[in-house]
Amino acid sequence: MCRKIVTAVCILVTFILQSTVFPALPFFTVTPNLLLILTVSFGFMHGKRTGLWVGFFCGLFIDLFYSNLFGFYSLIYMVIGYLNGLLYQVFFDEDIKFPMILVAVSDFGYNLVFYAIQFAFRMRFDFSAYLIHTILPELVFTVLVSILLYRVFYLINRRLVRYELEGQQSPWLKK
């Protein structure tokens, strides 16, 4: 139960940061996709089921507040969380390189799907401009922010695991 509450708080705080703090910073032209970092991190650390649910709720927040096509972001984030959860078996404790690669690949895939649905279906085919002005700056910024944010999510995960293990060793649970 504690893990679910902490996960919900992480989703809520990350959504608030992504939608209020980072767009208000005047020296950035693009904002990092913090919810994508959260989805990738939780999927990678906890597996495909958790990645799927975290992705669903992250996408649901975006759908509820910003989308005119309801369910679009929920589906994209669910797929991203599930696919990153498939790599749960290769989770290493202190390694930051692999999660950064996962965030980069996930962000690039997210932006490709977004381009295909939002622009290509409306016959706007200037992909090179979208790549140079939107995808690459957001990808770089998201990966740079993921260095810090992944560490925070990792520390939260480590404390939750420690708390759950202490609860299992409680004398109240022994028969």
Sequence and secondary structure as in RCSB ss.txt:
>XXXX:A:sequence
MCRKIVTAVCILVTFILQSTVFPALPFFTVTPNLLLILTVSFGFMHGKRTGLWVGFFCGLFIDLFYSNLFGFYSL
IYMVIGYLNGLLYQVFFDEDIKFPMILVAVSDFGYNLVFYAIQFAFRMRFDFSAYLIHTILPELVFTVLVSILLY
RVFYLINRRLVRYELEGQQSPWLKK
>XXXX:A:secstr
 HHHHHHHHHHHHHHHIIIIIHHH TT SS   HHHHHHHHHHHHH HHHHHHHHHHHHHHHHHHH SSTTHHHH
HHHHHHHHHHGGGGG  SS  HHHHHHHHHHHHHHHHHHHHHHTGGGT   HHHHIIIIIHHHHHHHHHHHHHHH
HHHHHHHHHHHHHHHHHHT TTT  
